[in-house]
């Protein structure tokens, strides 16, 4: 939102807040000039290959790496025995069991030794002169095991006779989570005129980032310091995790460097087992060690997303007013507990299942269980899309069973504008929103009123047509401190230093727009520094749709500090009192005169000055940490219209409308791109993506030959619009947009699909609703 106290400048119309500025990153990336981890080649570097478990569950009897160590080019073979004395990967989330005890973490070692717990579990790392030599040598490793029974489903892992993954974790349960007053909820359900109950599978997905994981370990012997080059979501947090938990050394002895990152969606946020062997080998051998995974290894070892088995229940009175919602879930953690794994099915279910509706009572009971599968962690939305999906499916089915209009039920239960600030039973306080108005906007844009005539036209052609509504509201990530450094460089550029990290979002452009508007520095002169932990004093990383709220706010506050420093410096240069200096769109002006100096010129003068009075700053540079802003609540409504071919089960999208409230929008182009990506990932989970394990725990969908991703030809055109209600809890008024596409598309697509199939007797389908699944449902096979 433009600052009205600044004089007009035409460049602000082009590059200021609210303008669709093209991404500054794209020309370099599209020309192949990006610098990803695998592009880094250090002098004398060696190459690593990871030897992984081919078994889902087994006791190791012997591991013979002698032949591999003698293979051509091999410099070392690292096993668990070589890593004694280091720490482990743990989940330190402050979650409690229903009885008040702490969750049980797994203390995952970098390399497995006595027990293998999933296909892909790293056992050894071979280091050689070339990648091919390391891979060939890994084929010589001899592994002898005693096979153990495996379990891959969370509900099966909870059974009394299920195989145990850990002797010290009874029942495979790391967390028995409970939220809400169970007695009050039970009373509400007992008094309800209608209770809607659905068993819903939130299906597991492979993240499948464009760039496979890659890392290079270095050791600076002179400083006794480890350096890790790696794609991640935030170098500050990863540095701290490596130093504190794994390397067990002071943080200043660890440096993390990240260049371009080819996608993550939550998966690359935390440390992985491969990083410690690389660093250890680099120290042992005195040479950098590089590793890049292949796609099959990524399918096996990159943390997966979702995977919850949920019984969802909604209590309503005779008019359709909501009385209570209850979720009873099994959450699949995989074989090891990753850094934030329990959050999705617990706290994020709690905060997001309410969506944008009044809900007096909420109960969530989730058992987080270990299985012989790839560990699970955050994936775009991380519990937020799921919570909205459960609610929207419950609303649709409750309305049908009660003989009511599902849209009318939504209107009846929406939080009204006069109810803000709205204190939810989850502890969230919604600061504002126009939920019913957004619903009406979406219905009009989708021509919802005339759907039945279009359905009749499809029926005449032997096709099944459906339309689905997906209301959503999500709680953004927990508040975190974030850095907003500003540095005026010798070459005339201005560097923003931030602890968030761009892995596809386009931070450079949006952050530059904020700085350009606040300080008037030339847009084209702004650079972004985000991938060096040595440059940071704080940083929450990127996740939970909070980047603009955190880093944007940090830039706003840092800009104000630059102006204060600039007034002192300008007063000296212009020979007046600081109180007489005003700042007007990139210029420090002596009030009531035409005497002024531009901010860039002032920065240069300070840089060249060698004898300044003590009260005059030597530069305009600022290192600032934004304390934190409360959560925000992006929301919206998606409407999907599709057609199903009953002979094949094939789905064709006919129309897709999304109306969103993301608060103040800094860059509409970036927001549209984020919405498109999120919607597509929701469509992928809904209709295409299926992670399949055999009874023995073998991953059956371990390549793109076996795992379906949506293609361009599978997707609709997206009709996007915004209804901006500025957020009141951060300086920019932004709400976040990165995960909202998933939150709206999951329910919209699945509601549309069920609506299309309802005439043939199908009232619910679980994801992924592939053509085979749909065909079988139609033909009752």
C-alpha positions in Angstrom: 0.0 0.0 0.0 1.7 3.3 -1.1 3.0 5.8 1.4 0.9 8.9 0.9 3.4 11.1 2.8 6.1 10.7 0.0 6.2 12.9 -3.1 5.1 11.4 -6.4 7.8 9.6 -8.3 6.9 7.7 -11.5 9.3 4.9 -10.7 7.2 4.0 -7.7 4.3 3.1 -10.0 6.5 0.5 -11.7 8.4 -1.0 -8.8 6.5 -0.2 -5.6 4.4 -2.3 -3.4 1.4 -3.7 -5.3 3.0 -3.7 -8.7 3.4 -6.9 -10.9 7.1 -6.7 -11.1 8.7 -9.6 -13.0 10.9 -11.9 -11.0 14.5 -10.7 -11.0 15.7 -14.2 -10.6 14.3 -15.6 -13.8 16.6 -14.3 -16.5 19.6 -16.0 -14.9 17.8 -19.2 -14.1 16.2 -19.5 -17.5 19.6 -19.1 -19.1 21.0 -21.9 -17.0 23.2 -19.5 -15.0 21.8 -20.6 -11.6 24.2 -22.0 -9.1 22.8 -25.0 -7.4 24.7 -27.2 -5.0 25.6 -29.8 -7.7 27.0 -26.9 -9.8 29.6 -26.2 -7.1 33.0 -27.7 -7.9 35.7 -27.2 -5.2 39.4 -27.8 -5.8 40.4 -31.3 -5.1 36.9 -32.5 -4.2 36.1 -36.1 -3.8 32.7 -37.8 -4.5 30.5 -39.8 -2.3 27.8 -42.5 -2.8 25.4 -43.6 -0.2 24.9 -47.4 0.4 21.3 -47.8 1.6 19.3 -50.6 3.1 17.5 -52.7 0.6 15.3 -54.1 3.5 12.4 -52.4 5.3 13.2 -54.1 8.6 16.2 -56.2 9.5 18.8 -56.9 12.2 22.3 -56.4 10.9 24.5 -59.5 11.4 27.5 -58.3 9.6 28.7 -55.4 7.3 31.8 -56.0 5.3 33.2 -53.0 3.5 36.7 -54.3 3.0 36.3 -54.9 -0.8 34.9 -51.5 -1.3 37.8 -49.9 0.5 40.2 -51.6 -1.9 38.3 -50.6 -5.0 39.8 -48.3 -7.6 39.8 -44.6 -6.6 38.2 -45.2 -3.1 39.6 -43.0 -0.4 37.3 -44.0 2.5 34.2 -45.9 3.4 32.4 -44.3 6.3 30.3 -46.5 8.6 28.5 -45.9 11.9 31.7 -47.0 13.7 33.5 -44.0 12.3 31.0 -41.6 13.6 31.1 -42.4 17.3 31.2 -39.3 19.5 28.9 -37.3 17.2 25.3 -36.5 18.1 22.0 -37.6 16.5 19.0 -36.1 14.7 16.2 -35.5 17.2 12.7 -34.0 17.3 12.6 -31.4 20.0 9.1 -30.2 19.5 7.5 -29.3 22.9 4.5 -31.6 22.4 3.0 -33.6 25.2 1.2 -36.9 25.5 -2.4 -36.8 26.8 -1.0 -37.9 30.2 1.4 -34.9 30.3 4.6 -36.8 29.5 6.9 -35.6 26.7 6.9 -37.2 23.3 9.4 -40.0 22.6 12.1 -39.1 20.1 14.2 -41.5 18.1 17.7 -40.1 18.3 18.4 -41.0 14.7 22.1 -41.8 13.9 23.6 -40.6 10.6 24.3 -44.2 9.6 22.4 -47.3 10.7 24.4 -50.1 12.4 22.6 -52.8 14.3 19.0 -52.3 12.9 17.6 -51.2 9.6 14.2 -49.6 9.7 13.2 -48.7 6.1 14.2 -49.2 2.5 16.6 -46.4 1.9 18.1 -46.2 5.4 21.7 -45.1 4.9 24.3 -47.6 6.1 27.6 -46.5 4.6 29.1 -43.7 2.5 31.8 -44.5 0.0 34.2 -41.7 -0.9 36.2 -41.9 -4.1 37.9 -39.8 -6.8 34.8 -39.9 -9.0 31.1 -40.5 -8.5 31.2 -43.6 -10.7 34.0 -45.1 -8.7 32.1 -44.5 -5.5 29.0 -46.0 -6.9 30.8 -49.1 -8.3 32.6 -49.6 -5.0 29.3 -49.5 -3.1 28.2 -52.5 -5.1 31.0 -54.5 -3.3 29.7 -53.9 0.2 28.5 -57.2 1.7 25.5 -56.9 4.1 24.2 -59.9 6.0 20.9 -59.5 7.9 18.2 -61.3 9.8 14.9 -60.2 8.3 12.3 -58.9 10.6 8.5 -58.3 9.9 7.6 -54.9 8.7 4.7 -52.6 9.1 3.8 -49.7 6.8 0.4 -48.3 7.9 0.1 -46.2 11.0 -3.1 -48.0 12.1 -1.4 -51.4 11.7 1.5 -50.2 13.7 -0.9 -49.4 16.6 -2.1 -53.0 16.7 -1.1 -55.1 19.8 0.7 -57.7 17.6 2.5 -55.2 15.4 6.3 -55.5 15.0 8.1 -53.0 17.1 10.7 -50.7 15.5 12.3 -49.7 18.8 12.6 -51.7 22.0 12.1 -48.6 24.1 9.1 -47.2 22.3 6.0 -49.3 23.3 3.4 -49.8 20.7 5.4 -47.8 18.1 3.7 -44.7 19.5 5.9 -41.6 19.9 3.0 -39.3 20.8 -0.6 -39.8 22.0 -1.8 -36.2 21.5 -5.1 -34.8 22.8 -6.6 -31.4 22.5 -10.0 -30.1 23.6 -12.5 -30.9 26.4 -13.6 -34.5 25.5 -16.5 -34.4 27.9 -17.9 -31.2 26.5 -17.5 -32.4 22.9 -19.2 -35.6 23.7 -22.2 -33.7 25.2 -22.4 -31.6 22.1 -22.5 -34.7 19.9 -25.1 -36.3 22.1 -27.3 -33.2 21.8 -26.8 -32.8 18.0 -29.7 -33.1 15.5 -27.2 -34.6 13.1 -23.8 -36.1 13.3 -21.7 -36.5 10.2 -18.9 -39.0 10.2 -16.3 -39.7 7.6 -13.3 -42.0 7.4 -10.7 -40.0 5.4 -7.3 -40.9 4.2 -4.8 -38.1 3.8 -2.6 -39.9 1.4 1.2 -40.0 1.5 3.0 -38.1 -1.2 6.6 -38.0 -2.4 7.9 -34.4 -2.5 9.7 -34.8 -5.9 11.5 -31.5 -5.8 13.0 -30.5 -9.2 16.5 -30.5 -7.7 17.5 -33.7 -5.9 19.3 -33.3 -2.6 23.0 -32.5 -2.9 25.7 -31.4 -0.4 29.5 -30.8 -0.2 31.3 -31.1 3.1 34.5 -29.1 3.8 36.8 -28.8 6.8 39.0 -25.8 7.5 41.8 -27.3 9.5 43.4 -23.9 10.3 40.1 -22.7 12.0 38.8 -26.1 13.1 35.6 -25.3 11.2 33.1 -27.3 9.2 31.5 -25.8 6.0 28.5 -27.4 4.4 27.3 -26.4 0.9 23.7 -27.6 0.7 20.2 -26.7 -0.6 18.0 -25.8 2.3 15.2 -23.5 3.5 17.3 -21.5 5.9 21.0 -21.5 6.6 20.8 -20.1 10.1 18.5 -22.8 11.5 20.3 -25.6 9.7 23.6 -24.3 11.0 22.3 -24.4 14.5 20.8 -27.9 14.2 24.1 -29.2 12.8 26.2 -27.6 15.5 23.9 -28.2 18.5 22.5 -31.7 17.8 24.8 -33.5 15.4 28.4 -32.1 15.4 28.2 -31.1 19.1 30.4 -28.1 18.7 30.1 -24.3 19.0 27.9 -22.7 16.3 30.7 -20.4 15.1 32.6 -23.5 14.1 30.0 -24.4 11.5 29.1 -22.5 8.4 26.3 -23.3 6.0 26.2 -22.0 2.4 23.3 -22.2 0.0 23.0 -21.0 -3.5 19.9 -21.5 -5.7 17.5 -24.2 -4.5 15.3 -26.2 -6.9 12.3 -26.7 -4.8 11.7 -28.0 -1.3 8.1 -27.6 -0.1 9.3 -28.3 3.5 11.4 -31.3 2.7 14.8 -29.7 2.7 14.2 -27.7 5.9 16.2 -29.8 8.3 19.4 -31.8 8.5 19.7 -35.2 6.9 21.8 -38.2 7.7 24.1 -37.8 4.7 25.5 -34.5 5.9 27.5 -35.8 8.9 29.5 -38.5 6.9 30.4 -35.9 4.3 31.7 -33.5 6.9 33.5 -36.2 8.8 35.1 -37.6 5.6 36.2 -34.1 4.6 38.0 -33.7 7.9 39.5 -37.1 7.8 40.8 -36.8 4.2 41.6 -33.1 4.1 39.6 -32.7 0.9 36.0 -31.5 0.1 33.5 -34.4 -0.4 30.6 -34.0 -2.7 27.4 -36.0 -2.9 24.4 -35.7 -5.2 21.5 -38.1 -4.9 19.8 -39.7 -7.9 16.0 -39.7 -8.3 15.6 -43.3 -7.0 17.5 -42.4 -3.9 15.4 -39.3 -3.5 12.2 -41.3 -3.6 13.5 -43.6 -0.9 15.2 -41.1 1.4 13.7 -37.6 1.0 11.2 -37.1 3.7 7.6 -37.8 2.5 4.5 -35.7 3.2 1.0 -36.2 4.6 -0.1 -39.8 5.5 -2.9 -39.6 8.1 -5.8 -42.0 8.7 -8.6 -39.8 10.1 -12.1 -40.3 11.4 -13.7 -36.9 11.1 -17.0 -36.0 12.8 -19.1 -32.9 12.8 -22.1 -32.2 15.1 -24.8 -29.8 13.8 -28.1 -28.6 15.2 -31.4 -28.8 13.3 -30.7 -25.6 11.4 -27.2 -26.7 10.3 -25.3 -24.7 12.9 -22.0 -26.2 13.9 -21.8 -27.5 17.5 -18.5 -29.3 17.5 -15.9 -31.0 15.4 -13.8 -34.0 16.3 -10.8 -35.6 14.6 -9.5 -39.0 15.7 -6.3 -39.9 13.8 -3.4 -42.1 13.2 -0.3 -40.2 11.9 2.4 -42.1 10.1 5.9 -40.8 11.2 7.9 -43.3 9.1 10.9 -45.0 10.6 12.4 -42.1 12.4 10.9 -39.0 14.0 12.0 -36.0 11.8 12.3 -32.5 13.2 8.7 -31.3 12.9 7.0 -34.6 12.0 4.4 -34.7 14.8 3.2 -31.1 14.2 1.0 -31.7 11.2 -1.4 -34.2 12.7 -1.6 -32.4 16.0 -1.3 -28.7 16.4 -1.9 -27.9 12.8 -5.0 -30.1 12.6 -6.2 -28.2 15.7 -5.6 -24.7 14.4 -6.9 -25.3 10.8 -9.9 -27.7 11.0 -12.1 -24.8 12.1 -11.3 -22.9 8.8 -13.4 -19.7 8.6 -16.4 -21.0 10.5 -17.7 -20.4 14.1 -17.0 -23.6 16.0 -17.7 -23.7 19.7 -15.8 -26.9 20.4 -12.9 -28.7 18.8 -11.3 -32.0 19.8 -8.3 -33.6 18.2 -6.9 -36.9 19.3 -3.9 -38.2 17.3 -1.6 -41.1 17.8 1.8 -40.6 16.0 3.2 -43.9 15.1 6.5 -45.3 13.7 6.4 -47.5 10.7 9.0 -49.2 8.3 8.7 -46.4 5.8 10.5 -43.3 4.7 10.3 -40.6 7.5 7.5 -38.0 7.1 7.9 -34.3 7.6 6.4 -31.0 6.4 5.0 -30.8 2.9 3.4 -27.7 1.5 0.8 -26.6 4.0 1.9 -29.2 6.6 -1.5 -29.9 8.2 -3.2 -26.7 7.0 -4.7 -28.1 3.8 -5.7 -31.2 5.6 -7.6 -29.5 8.3 -9.6 -27.5 5.7 -10.1 -30.6 3.6 -11.7 -32.6 6.5 -14.1 -29.7 7.3 -15.2 -29.1 3.7 -15.9 -32.8 3.1 -17.8 -33.0 6.4 -19.9 -30.0 5.4 -20.8 -31.4 2.0 -21.9 -34.8 3.3 -23.7 -33.3 6.3 -25.7 -31.0 4.0 -26.7 -33.9 1.7 -27.8 -36.1 4.5 -29.7 -33.3 6.2 -31.4 -32.3 2.9 -29.8 -28.8 3.1 -27.9 -26.7 0.7 -24.1 -27.0 1.5 -23.5 -23.4 0.4 -26.2 -22.2 2.7 -24.6 -24.1 5.6 -21.4 -22.4 4.9 -23.0 -19.0 4.9 -24.8 -19.8 8.2 -21.6 -20.8 10.0 -19.2 -18.2 8.6 -17.5 -15.9 11.1 -19.2 -12.5 10.5 -17.3 -9.2 10.1 -18.8 -7.9 13.3 -17.4 -10.8 15.3 -13.8 -9.7 14.8 -11.4 -10.0 16.6 -12.6 -13.6 16.8 -11.2 -15.8 19.5 -11.2 -19.4 18.4 -11.3 -22.3 20.8 -7.8 -23.2 19.5 -6.2 -20.1 20.9 -6.0 -18.3 17.6 -7.4 -14.8 17.3 -8.6 -13.9 13.8 -8.1 -10.2 13.2 -10.4 -9.8 10.2 -11.9 -11.3 7.1 -14.8 -11.2 4.7 -15.6 -14.9 4.4 -19.1 -14.8 3.1 -18.3 -12.1 0.6 -15.4 -14.1 -0.8 -17.7 -17.1 -1.1 -20.2 -15.1 -3.1 -17.5 -13.7 -5.3 -16.3 -17.2 -6.1 -19.7 -18.5 -6.8 -20.5 -15.6 -9.2 -17.2 -16.1 -11.0 -17.8 -19.8 -11.4 -21.4 -19.2 -12.6 -22.5 -21.6 -9.9 -26.2 -20.7 -10.3 -26.3 -22.2 -13.8 -24.4 -25.4 -13.0 -27.4 -27.7 -13.4 -27.9 -26.8 -17.0 -24.3 -27.6 -17.7 -24.6 -30.9 -15.9 -27.6 -31.8 -18.1 -25.5 -31.0 -21.2 -22.7 -33.4 -20.0 -25.3 -36.1 -19.1 -26.6 -35.9 -22.7 -23.1 -36.8 -23.8 -22.8 -39.7 -21.4 -20.5 -37.8 -19.0 -20.7 -37.1 -15.3 -20.2 -33.4 -14.3 -19.6 -32.1 -10.8 -18.8 -28.8 -9.1 -17.1 -28.4 -5.8 -16.6 -25.6 -3.3 -13.5 -25.4 -1.1 -13.6 -22.7 1.5 -10.3 -22.4 3.4 -8.5 -20.5 6.1 -5.1 -21.3 7.3 -3.0 -20.3 10.3 0.5 -19.2 9.1 3.7 -20.4 10.8 4.4 -19.7 14.4 6.0 -16.3 15.1 9.8 -16.3 14.7 12.5 -13.7 14.8 13.9 -12.6 11.4 16.8 -10.5 10.2 16.5 -7.5 8.0 20.0 -6.3 7.3 20.6 -3.5 4.8 24.1 -2.8 3.4 25.2 -0.1 1.0 28.0 -1.6 -1.1 31.0 0.1 -2.7 29.8 -0.7 -6.2 26.6 1.3 -5.7 24.3 -1.6 -5.0 22.3 -2.1 -1.8 22.2 -5.6 -0.2 19.2 -6.9 1.8 20.4 -9.6 4.2 17.7 -12.0 5.4 17.3 -15.3 7.2 14.5 -16.5 5.0 15.6 -18.4 1.9 14.2 -18.5 -1.6 13.7 -22.0 -3.0 11.4 -20.9 -5.8 9.2 -18.2 -4.3 10.9 -15.1 -5.8 11.9 -13.3 -2.6 14.4 -11.0 -4.3 11.7 -9.2 -6.3 9.2 -8.8 -3.4 11.8 -7.8 -0.8 13.3 -5.3 -3.3 9.9 -3.8 -3.9 9.5 -3.2 -0.1 12.9 -1.6 0.2 12.5 0.4 -2.9 9.2 1.9 -1.6 10.5 2.6 1.9 13.9 4.1 1.0 13.6 5.1 -2.6 16.8 3.3 -3.5 16.9 2.3 -7.2 15.1 -1.0 -7.7 17.7 -2.3 -10.1 20.4 -1.7 -7.6 19.0 -4.0 -4.9 20.6 -7.4 -4.2 19.6 -10.2 -1.9 21.9 -12.1 0.5 20.3 -15.1 2.1 22.5 -18.2 1.8 25.4 -17.7 4.2 25.0 -18.4 7.9 28.0 -16.2 8.7 26.1 -13.2 7.5 23.2 -13.8 9.9 22.5 -13.0 13.5 18.9 -14.5 13.3 16.7 -16.2 10.8 13.7 -18.5 10.9 14.1 -19.8 7.4 11.3 -20.0 4.9 8.2 -22.0 5.7 4.6 -21.6 6.8 3.8 -18.8 4.4 5.5 -16.3 6.7 8.4 -14.8 4.6 6.9 -11.5 3.7 5.3 -11.1 7.1 8.7 -11.7 8.8 11.4 -10.6 6.4 9.2 -7.9 4.9 8.5 -6.5 8.4 12.2 -6.7 9.2 13.0 -4.7 6.0 10.4 -2.1 6.9 11.8 -1.6 10.4 15.4 -1.7 9.2 14.5 1.0 6.6 13.3 3.3 9.4 16.7 2.8 11.2 18.5 3.7 7.9 16.5 6.9 7.7 17.3 7.8 11.3 21.0 7.3 10.6 20.7 9.1 7.4 19.2 12.2 9.0 22.3 12.5 11.3 24.6 12.0 8.4 22.7 14.4 6.1 22.7 17.1 8.8 26.5 16.9 8.9 26.8 17.0 5.1 24.2 19.8 4.6 25.5 21.7 7.6 22.2 21.9 9.6 20.6 20.4 12.6 19.3 16.8 12.4 15.9 18.1 13.5 15.7 20.1 10.2 16.2 17.1 8.0 13.2 15.4 6.4 13.3 12.2 4.3 11.3 12.4 1.1 11.4 9.5 -1.4 15.1 8.7 -1.4 16.3 12.2 -0.5 17.3 13.9 2.7 16.0 17.5 2.5 16.5 20.5 4.7 13.0 21.5 5.6 11.6 24.5 3.8 14.6 24.6 1.3 15.7 23.0 -1.9 18.9 21.8 -0.3 19.0 18.0 -0.4 21.1 14.9 -0.9 20.1 11.5 -2.3 20.4 8.5 -0.1 22.8 6.7 -2.6 25.0 9.8 -2.7 25.0 10.1 1.0 26.0 6.5 1.4 28.9 7.1 -1.0 30.1 10.3 0.9 30.1 8.4 4.2 32.1 5.6 2.6 34.7 8.0 1.3 34.9 10.1 4.5 37.8 9.4 6.8 37.3 11.9 9.6 33.7 12.2 10.8 32.5 13.6 14.1 31.6 10.9 16.7 27.9 11.7 16.5 27.8 11.1 12.7 27.4 7.4 11.5 30.2 6.1 9.3 27.7 4.3 7.1 24.0 3.8 6.5 24.3 0.1 7.0 21.9 -1.6 9.5 21.8 -5.0 11.1 18.3 -5.4 12.5 16.2 -8.3 13.9 12.4 -8.1 13.7 11.1 -9.5 16.9 8.1 -11.4 15.5 4.5 -10.9 14.4 1.5 -12.9 15.4 0.1 -15.5 13.1 -2.0 -14.3 10.1 -5.0 -16.0 8.5 -5.0 -16.1 4.7 -8.3 -17.4 3.4 -10.4 -17.8 0.3 -12.8 -19.9 -1.7 -12.0 -22.2 -4.6 -14.7 -23.6 -7.0 -13.8 -26.5 -9.3 -15.9 -27.8 -12.1 -14.9 -31.1 -13.8 -16.2 -33.9 -15.9 -15.7 -37.6 -15.5 -15.8 -40.2 -18.3 -17.6 -43.2 -16.7 -16.0 -45.6 -19.2 -12.5 -44.8 -18.2 -12.6 -42.8 -14.9 -10.7 -40.0 -16.6 -11.2 -36.5 -15.1 -11.2 -33.4 -17.3 -11.2 -30.0 -15.6 -13.7 -27.5 -17.1 -13.3 -24.4 -14.9 -11.4 -23.4 -11.8 -12.0 -20.2 -9.8 -10.1 -19.0 -6.8 -10.9 -15.9 -4.8 -8.3 -15.2 -2.1 -7.7 -12.8 0.7 -3.9 -12.6 1.2 -4.0 -9.2 2.8 -1.9 -6.5 1.2 -0.3 -8.0 -2.0 3.2 -6.8 -2.7 3.5 -8.5 -6.1 0.5 -9.9 -7.9 2.6 -11.9 -10.3 4.4 -13.7 -7.5 1.1 -14.4 -5.7 -0.5 -15.8 -8.9 2.5 -18.1 -9.3 2.3 -19.3 -5.8 -1.5 -19.9 -6.1 -1.0 -21.9 -9.4 1.7 -24.0 -7.8 -0.3 -24.8 -4.7 -3.4 -25.6 -6.7 -1.5 -28.0 -8.9 0.1 -29.8 -5.9 -3.4 -30.2 -4.4 -4.6 -31.6 -7.7 -1.7 -33.9 -7.8 -2.5 -35.3 -4.3 -6.2 -35.5 -5.1 -6.0 -37.3 -8.4 -2.5 -38.6 -9.3 0.1 -39.2 -6.6 0.2 -42.5 -4.9 3.0 -43.8 -2.6 2.7 -47.6 -2.5 4.5 -50.1 -0.3 4.4 -53.8 -0.4 3.6 -55.9 2.7 7.3 -56.4 3.1 7.9 -52.6 3.1 9.4 -52.3 -0.4 8.6 -49.0 -2.0 6.7 -49.9 -5.2 6.4 -46.3 -6.5 10.1 -45.4 -6.5 10.4 -43.6 -9.8 8.4 -41.4 -12.2 7.6 -44.6 -14.1 5.5 -45.7 -11.1 4.5 -42.4 -9.4 2.1 -40.0 -11.2 2.5 -36.3 -11.2 0.1 -33.9 -12.9 1.2 -32.7 -16.4 0.2 -29.5 -18.1 -2.4 -31.2 -20.1 -4.1 -32.5 -17.0 -4.7 -29.0 -15.6 -7.3 -26.3 -16.0 -6.9 -22.6 -16.7 -7.0 -20.8 -13.4 -9.3 -17.8 -12.8 -7.8 -15.9 -9.9 -9.0 -12.8 -8.1 -8.3 -11.1 -4.8 -10.4 -9.5 -2.1 -7.7 -7.9 0.1 -8.5 -7.4 3.8 -5.2 -6.0 5.3 -3.8 -7.9 8.2 -3.5 -5.8 11.3 -0.6 -7.7 13.0 2.3 -6.8 10.7 3.6 -3.6 9.2 2.9 -4.6 5.6 -0.6 -5.9 6.2 0.3 -9.2 4.4 -1.1 -12.6 5.3 1.0 -15.1 3.3 0.0 -17.1 0.2 2.5 -19.9 -0.3 0.4 -22.8 1.0 -3.1 -21.5 0.3 -3.4 -23.1 -3.1 -3.3 -26.6 -1.6 -5.7 -25.6 1.2 -8.3 -24.6 -1.3 -7.7 -27.1 -4.1 -7.9 -30.4 -2.0 -11.5 -29.8 -0.9 -12.7 -28.1 -4.1 -11.4 -30.9 -6.4 -12.6 -33.8 -4.2 -16.0 -32.2 -3.6 -16.4 -31.7 -7.3 -15.4 -35.3 -8.0 -17.9 -36.7 -5.4 -20.6 -34.4 -6.7 -20.0 -35.8 -10.3 -20.2 -39.4 -9.0 -23.1 -38.9 -6.6 -25.7 -39.8 -9.3 -24.1 -43.3 -9.7 -24.1 -43.9 -5.9 -20.6 -42.7 -4.8 -20.6 -40.4 -1.8 -17.0 -40.5 -0.8 -13.6 -41.3 -2.4 -10.2 -41.2 -0.8 -7.2 -39.6 -2.4 -5.6 -40.3 -4.8 -8.7 -40.7 -7.0 -6.9 -42.1 -10.0 -8.9 -43.2 -13.1 -8.7 -46.8 -11.9 -10.1 -45.9 -8.4 -12.9 -43.8 -10.0 -13.8 -46.5 -12.6 -13.9 -49.2 -9.8 -16.2 -46.9 -7.7 -18.5 -46.3 -10.7 -18.7 -50.0 -11.6 -18.7 -51.2 -7.9 -15.7 -53.4 -8.6 
